[in-house]
Amino acid sequence: MTTTNCMHAKDIKKVMLGDGPISINEVIAVARYGAEVSFTREYCNRVDESRSIIDRFLQENRVIYGVTTGFGSNVTKVISPEDAETLQRNIIRSHAVSIGEPLEREVVRAIQLMILVNLGQGYSGVRLQVLELIASLLNHDIIPFAPGDGSVGYLSPESHMALVLIGEGKAWQDGEFIPGAVALEKAGLAPVTLGPKEGLALISGTTSATAMAALALYNGIQAAKTADITGAMSLEVLKGTIHAFDPRSHKLKMHEEQAKTARNVSRILEGSQIIDTYKDYRLQDALSLRCIPQIHGAIKRALKDAEATIENEMNSASDNPIIYPDGADGTALMGGNFDGSFVGIYTDMTCIALANLAKITERRIDRLVNHHHSELPDFLVANPGLNNGYMVPQYTAAGLLNEIRVLTQPATIDNVPTCANQEDVISFSYFAAKKAYQISKKLEYILAIELMTATQAMDFHHPLKPAPITEKVYRLIRSKVPEVKEDRFFHPDIELIKGQIHEGELTKLVELEMGEMEF
């Protein structure tokens, strides 16, 4: 991992490709926060050298998949050098068949960045001119229209994006939805004519799945840290016992993430009068409180394993064929590096991990609003009956949890052969990653509801003082969301708190007080 993993993605203003591996934080910096993309001299040299090998292959009339042959099961059809450009244009046009709602801005930008990283490895034979145009789209914030449904792993969404490069398709620019050629012209850019191998290279590989996996993991890791904070607050206001977080117990379980989580919660709650007052109130708490270290810890371990795998994939060459330099000559290695099984399996696992985090969080929300368990006013409002208070936000959390559970069904265990059975094993990594991304966003809302309800519960503990850290969290929430004394329109409150979680304000506040949270 690069040192930029230590920085918040929002603070990364420039991402230079070519000198080393790219991190998930850098992907987020470009995709979500608009960091500028540029290439090192080494990056440019690799690309140019790879292109020269393709030129040599063409001069020698070598038979190379997707360069002098058709695609998929059409590999048996030989294509003349005179038709090379037509072949590449045809693959872009014919493969742009995904349907449904367009991919979000940050998803499109993340995919474009992954294409630059993938093809910039120097094993794809594309011209630097093509990659510079993609970088220009990013730096001018031109967002190609790419429908998000119907991909089995790659090809279709990337083809919609590639249409803009050749002056076709449509794109958003400055809020306008306009033809791709117009978007290029307004930015002072010119379309390219794709040369041999370039159309195939732009749409092949794991770039779309990897991009969504990176977005999902960033959200998921931030959510897991947030859950330690919200879980600690719930423990505090529900009169939980801190004894369950005794380090002597956790050192006996050989999972470092469990002990780290216990330490996080203990550090967050240090100095709490509420915790000190009620530490012996119950012999044992419910599992959603008592097992925070074990459950959150297992989730973090899964996310860490997935992060390592996805960062490996991000920095790999996933094209086919691979244009491999071989002394003064070169070789076209025709294999299957485009396969997304690593991404798919680990994003399916990410879905399971995040579903478990949603599950335990929803249970804590129920305990907060349920007077039978909380020993607080019904639904955390002083005058229940006339007021519903936070009765129905728990319904929202339950509904989101149900959606998450359905999305957690693994995508990669399925198989539907394509391309006249030439492609007879399909990874379905695209939907696995897409599910993980969708789940990560739903989870942020569930955490927002826990934070909203735990903050309200704290108001009923006066004059006992919370921990200094949870008091600061309380004040952060109250800066946007006032105390509920009678029913009001709660939807904006949930959105505001979700925004604080999504933008990292919550974790940043806590880490400024106690140092970096252990993960």
Secondary structure as GFF3:
##gff-version 3
##sequence-region A 1 519
A	DSSP	three_ten_helix	3	6	.	.	.	ID=ss1
A	DSSP	three_ten_helix	9	11	.	.	.	ID=ss2
A	DSSP	beta_strand	14	17	.	.	.	ID=ss3
A	DSSP	alpha_helix	24	31	.	.	.	ID=ss4
A	DSSP	beta_strand	36	39	.	.	.	ID=ss5
A	DSSP	alpha_helix	41	59	.	.	.	ID=ss6
A	DSSP	three_ten_helix	72	76	.	.	.	ID=ss7
A	DSSP	three_ten_helix	81	83	.	.	.	ID=ss8
A	DSSP	alpha_helix	84	95	.	.	.	ID=ss9
A	DSSP	beta_strand	99	102	.	.	.	ID=ss10
A	DSSP	alpha_helix	105	119	.	.	.	ID=ss11
A	DSSP	alpha_helix	128	139	.	.	.	ID=ss12
A	DSSP	beta_strand	143	144	.	.	.	ID=ss13
A	DSSP	beta_strand	147	149	.	.	.	ID=ss14
A	DSSP	alpha_helix	156	165	.	.	.	ID=ss15
A	DSSP	beta_strand	170	173	.	.	.	ID=ss16
A	DSSP	beta_strand	176	179	.	.	.	ID=ss17
A	DSSP	alpha_helix	180	186	.	.	.	ID=ss18
A	DSSP	alpha_helix	198	203	.	.	.	ID=ss19
A	DSSP	alpha_helix	207	237	.	.	.	ID=ss20
A	DSSP	three_ten_helix	242	245	.	.	.	ID=ss21
A	DSSP	alpha_helix	247	250	.	.	.	ID=ss22
A	DSSP	alpha_helix	256	268	.	.	.	ID=ss23
A	DSSP	alpha_helix	273	278	.	.	.	ID=ss24
A	DSSP	alpha_helix	287	290	.	.	.	ID=ss25
A	DSSP	alpha_helix	292	314	.	.	.	ID=ss26
A	DSSP	beta_strand	322	326	.	.	.	ID=ss27
A	DSSP	beta_strand	329	333	.	.	.	ID=ss28
A	DSSP	alpha_helix	341	369	.	.	.	ID=ss29
A	DSSP	alpha_helix	371	374	.	.	.	ID=ss30
A	DSSP	three_ten_helix	378	380	.	.	.	ID=ss31
A	DSSP	alpha_helix	393	407	.	.	.	ID=ss32
A	DSSP	alpha_helix	429	458	.	.	.	ID=ss33
A	DSSP	three_ten_helix	459	461	.	.	.	ID=ss34
A	DSSP	alpha_helix	468	478	.	.	.	ID=ss35
A	DSSP	alpha_helix	491	502	.	.	.	ID=ss36
A	DSSP	alpha_helix	505	514	.	.	.	ID=ss37
###
